[in-house]
Amino acid sequence: VQLQASGGGLVQAGGSLRLSCTASGRRFSRYAMAWFRQAPGMEHDLVTSINWNGDTTYYVDSVKGRFTISRDNAKMMLYLQMDSLRPEDTAVYYCAADPQMRETWREYDFRGQGTQVTVSS
């Protein structure tokens, strides 16, 4: 499956952005999906993940209550609604797919191109 993230941009602290991940290729609904982010000089960090049908989600503590992951299997789309953004959320955001919900970037079989999110203070 091929993945492409979009929707990033520049936003002030406290603002919102909605990221999208467009999937193509193999059946999207077979895969767990995840959003990772990479700040300059850092590794890819898991932000949130969702299972194949959306009834199980995981959020890293720093985004709980602010970010919401969702998916539309019919449209082969993954979303990340980001509210109450903080400067420390600044990073390149990537989407990834795997048959199972995984914890690290390298464990995901399919990894897409990222989109830059910049939060100004």
Solvent accessible surface area in square Angstrom, and as a share of the most:
residue,aa,sasa,rsa
1,V,12,0.07
2,Q,117,0.52
3,L,16,0.08
4,Q,85,0.38
5,A,3,0.02
6,S,52,0.34
7,G,40,0.38
8,G,30,0.29
9,G,30,0.29
10,L,134,0.67
11,V,25,0.14
12,Q,138,0.61
13,A,50,0.38
14,G,56,0.54
15,G,21,0.21
16,S,58,0.38
17,L,34,0.17
18,R,132,0.48
19,L,0,0.00
20,S,23,0.15
21,C,0,0.00
22,T,69,0.40
23,A,7,0.05
24,S,55,0.36
25,G,59,0.57
26,R,155,0.57
27,R,151,0.55
28,F,4,0.02
29,S,29,0.19
30,R,151,0.55
31,Y,18,0.07
32,A,3,0.02
33,M,0,0.00
34,A,0,0.00
35,W,0,0.00
36,F,0,0.00
37,R,35,0.13
38,Q,53,0.24
39,A,34,0.26
40,P,122,0.77
41,G,87,0.83
42,M,116,0.52
43,E,125,0.56
44,H,44,0.20
45,D,74,0.38
46,L,27,0.14
47,V,1,0.00
48,T,0,0.00
49,S,2,0.01
50,I,5,0.03
51,N,24,0.12
52,W,139,0.49
53,N,68,0.35
54,G,29,0.28
55,D,106,0.55
56,T,65,0.38
57,T,61,0.36
58,Y,102,0.39
59,Y,42,0.16
60,V,45,0.26
61,D,111,0.58
62,S,55,0.36
63,V,0,0.00
64,K,117,0.50
65,G,87,0.84
66,R,21,0.08
67,F,6,0.03
68,T,75,0.43
69,I,7,0.04
70,S,45,0.29
71,R,32,0.12
72,D,44,0.23
73,N,47,0.24
74,A,100,0.78
75,K,138,0.59
76,M,54,0.24
77,M,34,0.15
78,L,0,0.00
79,Y,31,0.12
80,L,0,0.00
81,Q,59,0.26
82,M,0,0.00
83,D,52,0.27
84,S,60,0.38
85,L,2,0.01
86,R,102,0.37
87,P,54,0.34
88,E,118,0.53
89,D,1,0.00
90,T,39,0.23
91,A,3,0.02
92,V,41,0.24
93,Y,0,0.00
94,Y,37,0.14
95,C,0,0.00
96,A,0,0.00
97,A,1,0.00
98,D,1,0.01
99,P,69,0.44
100,Q,105,0.47
101,M,62,0.28
102,R,90,0.33
103,E,136,0.61
104,T,71,0.41
105,W,35,0.12
106,R,204,0.75
107,E,82,0.37
108,Y,3,0.01
109,D,93,0.48
110,F,46,0.19
111,R,115,0.42
112,G,7,0.07
113,Q,123,0.55
114,G,25,0.24
115,T,18,0.11
116,Q,86,0.38
117,V,0,0.00
118,T,47,0.27
119,V,7,0.04
120,S,42,0.27
121,S,128,0.83
